[in-house]
Amino acid sequence: MSHIDTDKLSRYDQLIARNKAVMLRVCQLYARRDREQARDLYQDISLRLWVDMDTFKQQSSEATWVWRLAVNLALDRRGLELRRP
């Protein structure tokens, strides 16, 4: 069984709670017509926040950092979809 860092989990839960509206807004903007894509994007954003939350350098507001991370993920996904045959 793996060790769960309860401090990180608590910080992550708080990060999501504070920025859920930002995350949902990006999903709404970039996956307007497809609920499944919006759900997938939300999960991708959530996972990326977990992985990258310790890299936040506080050079901008937390909401700005989350917005940029979410938008970049959305644009990456869109680029991949456009390249598919």
Rosetta blueprint (number, residue, H / E / L):
1 M L
2 S L
3 H L
4 I L
5 D L
6 T H
7 D H
8 K H
9 L H
10 S H
11 R H
12 Y H
13 D H
14 Q H
15 L H
16 I H
17 A H
18 R H
19 N H
20 K H
21 A H
22 V H
23 M H
24 L H
25 R H
26 V H
27 C H
28 Q H
29 L H
30 Y H
31 A L
32 R L
33 R L
34 D L
35 R H
36 E H
37 Q H
38 A H
39 R H
40 D H
41 L H
42 Y H
43 Q H
44 D H
45 I H
46 S H
47 L H
48 R H
49 L H
50 W H
51 V H
52 D H
53 M H
54 D H
55 T H
56 F L
57 K L
58 Q L
59 Q L
60 S L
61 S L
62 E H
63 A H
64 T H
65 W H
66 V H
67 W H
68 R H
69 L H
70 A H
71 V H
72 N H
73 L H
74 A H
75 L H
76 D H
77 R H
78 R H
79 G H
80 L H
81 E H
82 L H
83 R H
84 R L
85 P L
